[in-house]
């Protein structure tokens, strides 16, 4: 059976206004260009959306991960929409485009990417998660809860197919290393790493050998691009994306949504320099306003059918998450009252690539020994 690839590629090509949302004209350009890519048999299907000021391209195809033609299509969309953003004088036009020339794929060039290839099952639910105003480590807690926390995922207890657990591919994004770890056997060691979400991030989750699904095909993948490591300075938060498969030997749809019922604290928000609650919202409410936030997450659900994307369903457009949003607003209010003080503002080591060092340079010659 032909395998299908789901590619979620995103970039901030210009905010409207400021860092709030994406101008409709940019999404219109993306849809037109992706329609031509379908006609040219580069991709099978697509959906264009946004989360905050990030333009999000969700594509299905049969060409596998890191395909040059698929990535070049995304790159051309981002460069074309950047030109339009500059013509409209949108804010930060092209800020995620950290290179002038396409070099085979978009990895390491600024845009974020979550991409996975798998054998399509009889029924194949996939959720595309997109975040704004935060970093890749913001996915650590919800992904862990989906695939390793029995208090979240009942199937880990009552479904024999889930009893073996899952393999976690964890990246050290400071040292550019990775480690494979097994849950539940190494649960405490996994948590020891991923609790330090600014350094250790979950990149992929796999089934185990002998289970219902192929062990070499991921069931979750997260973007891990760090813009400051590419650019050498602060150019905006990373605004990660993820693709998660559900049901039939995997956590159920409700189990992959449930972690977001807790608005956990993530790094980012205003100027990428503050901790705040992650608020699950519908696409229509994925417009970051209060203090350029608070950080948002959108979840779009698809059934994949013969490589086509049936959907989406806007999964957080549901009163079942109203209480979470209210809690997020209360937490946002509490954190904002700290003003420039930690723990609302990030600790100094996390501010190294923001604009704060320029303030410290101005003061360095005024310090005297005590």
Secondary structure, DSSP 8 states (H G I E B T S, - for coil): --EEEEEEEEE---BBTTTTB--HHHHHHHHHHHHHHHHTTS-SEEEEEEETTEEEEEEEESS-TT-HHHHHHHHHHHHHHHHHHHHTT-BTTTTT---SS--SSSTTSS-EEEEEEEE--SS-EEEEEEEESB-TTHHHHHHHHHHH-TTT-THHHH-GGGTT-EEEEEEETTTTEEEEEEETTTHHHHHHHHTSTTTEEEEEEEE-TTSSS-TTSEEEEE----HHHHHSS--S----EEEEEESSSS--HHHHHGGGGS--EEEESGGG-EEEE-EE--GGG----BTTBS-EEEEEEEEEETTEEEEEEETT-SGGGHHHHHHHHHHHHHHHTTTTSTTTB--GGGGTTSSHHHHHHHHGGG----
